[in-house]
């Protein structure tokens, strides 16, 4: 289970990095949907990290 959660967390981090890189390329503020997606990914990453920490 731990390995699967770590893999999922990495996939989410990679997706978040892609979104942030794309947002950095825009001349203005990123779209609200892009910001929301980054925030949602962060929440999910944190949840997985907390679960992994609780597992010991």
C-alpha positions as a printed NumPy array, in Angstrom:
array([[  0.   ,   0.   ,   0.   ],
       [  2.803,   2.39 ,   0.926],
       [  4.475,   1.978,  -2.449],
       [  1.222,   2.654,  -4.295],
       [  0.576,   5.81 ,  -2.277],
       [  4.11 ,   7.062,  -2.892],
       [  3.708,   6.454,  -6.618],
       [  0.365,   8.274,  -6.646],
       [  1.838,  11.222,  -4.753],
       [  4.657,  11.456,  -7.292],
       [  2.216,  11.383, -10.199],
       [  0.233,  14.203,  -8.598],
       [  3.418,  16.228,  -7.965],
       [  4.463,  15.797, -11.591],
       [  1.062,  16.969, -12.817],
       [  1.171,  19.94 , -10.472],
       [  4.648,  20.905, -11.736],
       [  3.397,  20.785, -15.335],
       [  0.48 ,  23.046, -14.497],
       [  2.717,  25.502, -12.654],
       [  5.205,  25.578, -15.518],
       [  2.399,  26.271, -17.985],
       [  1.038,  29.011, -15.719],
       [  4.477,  30.613, -15.524],
       [  4.556,  30.865, -19.325],
       [  1.43 ,  33.018, -19.494],
       [  1.781,  36.788, -19.653],
       [ -0.868,  37.396, -17.013],
       [ -2.523,  35.524, -14.222],
       [ -3.326,  31.885, -14.872],
       [ -6.95 ,  30.924, -15.287],
       [ -9.073,  30.296, -12.244],
       [ -9.477,  26.671, -13.267],
       [ -5.688,  26.196, -13.454],
       [ -5.251,  27.74 , -10.009],
       [ -8.025,  25.552,  -8.617],
       [ -6.476,  22.446, -10.115],
       [ -3.075,  23.271,  -8.597],
       [ -4.728,  23.827,  -5.215],
       [ -6.693,  20.588,  -5.44 ],
       [ -3.558,  18.654,  -6.334],
       [ -1.778,  20.191,  -3.337],
       [ -4.558,  19.102,  -1.01 ],
       [ -4.429,  15.57 ,  -2.364],
       [ -0.643,  15.414,  -2.113],
       [ -0.843,  16.594,   1.496],
       [ -3.494,  14.004,   2.299],
       [ -1.333,  11.23 ,   0.904],
       [  1.74 ,  12.49 ,   2.77 ],
       [ -0.249,  12.578,   6.019],
       [ -1.486,   9.053,   5.423],
       [  2.053,   7.865,   4.765],
       [  3.239,   9.555,   7.937],
       [  0.463,   7.914,   9.945],
       [  1.496,   4.547,   8.531],
       [  4.937,   5.073,  10.057]])
